Amino acid sequence: MLSAAALAQAIRAGHLSPVDVAERCLEAIAARESEVGAFASFDAEALRAAAQAPGLAATALAGLPVGIKDILDTVDFATERGSPLFAGYYPAADSAVVRMIARAGGLIAGKTVTTEFAFLQPSPTRNPRRLSHSPGGSSSGSAAAVAAGMLPIAIGTQTGGSVIRPASFCGVTGYKPSFKLLPVLGLKPFAWSLDTIGLFGAHVADVAFAMAAITGRDFDLDAETARPRFAVAKTMRAGLAADDAHAALEDAIRAAERAGAQVEVVELPPALETGDAASAVVQAYEASLAMADEWDRHRDKLSPVLHAYLEEAQTTTPDAYDAARRAARKARNAQADLMAGYDALITFAAPGEAPEGFATTGSAIFNRLWTLTGAPCVNVTGLTGATGLPIGVQVVGRFGRDRTALAAARFLERAIADA
């Protein structure tokens, strides 16, 4: 994989140029794209031309290529949202995050594959770690492009588990920031109380570097506590995790303890656990409205899985939605109280290794609660399952304390590597 932070440093030092990095990406794309299928659209010559622009080395992103999930609007590339309904569609304006990336000196390399409207219909993308297995969803193309060494940074979105889960399956770092830390203007919404833009990179330091460059915020991880205080929570859904996911979590805990972290097993308070069920209600009600035009006018062109979901979602009542929103607020408050004594929480990133075949993108059962609470989440790499495929461990931080969460994730990443 390509380290965004290391490449940017090499460009600034004059050891590489943006053209060199672009060519490195193009070589990897030429070698692997035909089998992986990470891109919905891509223009090699446009990337080469953009990389020759003067002054890129002095910008925050140093001219690094960035992939954009094809659920976000782009002027220069079609925004097809994984659906035939939007085939050949070119928006009139870029999404806000795309403009932020461009202003920071990032080069929009192309659009990465999304599942249909970022929901559950599997995409054509294959897992670079093992082509016979799912890369996850819905940010399948973004995770796969980074895992295959095609891009140093890619943008994804998460409504349930669509950043953390594919990151775990593909063995890359996935970072879902605190809710609304990255603007969702120009994102085709699915559930506006949950939709969150996130990043994929090789390592924790790479997504922290990219986030700092894009937002202008301070993500100096060395400024945080050297030895974090971790809570471990397996949740009421721990029985849904495979044996090797449990083993990976235990390995991560032991590695953190050996590295000097404080680790304490906790039970999630009932008000927080209740948020898991509330998430499904919030998503269904909001999806029924966010997808109202597609449902009312074009439901015959929706996949069977999305058609069935939206048909059921129409029955979610405003009263049920309002009750779920109240439960969500209580869950957020309960998490804030729980996290007061810790820097971060460690839990499952996914139920296990990537599923074999392409009938499913996997389950968000260990992600959707943290999406509902708006907490920052990081998939930490370095562990594998029974067949040798990656299994990530999820670090969950306090809302708005993203730098602390990333620093804790980097500590765990290093501890796992040194174990």
Secondary structure, 3 states (H helix, E strand, C coil): CCCHHHHHHHHHCCCCCHHHHHHHHHHHHHHHHHHHCCEEEECHHHHHHHHCCCCHHHCCCCCCEEEEECCECCCCCCCCCCCHHHCCCCCCCCCHHHHHHHHCCCEEEEEECCCHHHCCCCCCCCCCCCCCECCCCCCHHHHHHHHCCCCCEEEEEECCCCCHHHHHHHCCEEEECCCCCCCCCCECCCCCCCCEEEEEECCHHHHHHHHHHHHCCCCCHHHCCCCCEEEECCCCCHHHCCHHHHHHHHHHHHHHHHCCCEEEECCCCHHHHHHHHHHHHHHHHHHHHHCHHHHHHHHHHCCHHHHHHHHHHCCCCHHHHHHHHHHHHHHHHHHHHHHCCCCEEEEECCCCCCCECCCCCCCCCCCHHHHHHCCCEEEECCCECCCCCECCEEEECCCCCHHHHHHHHHHHHHHHHHC
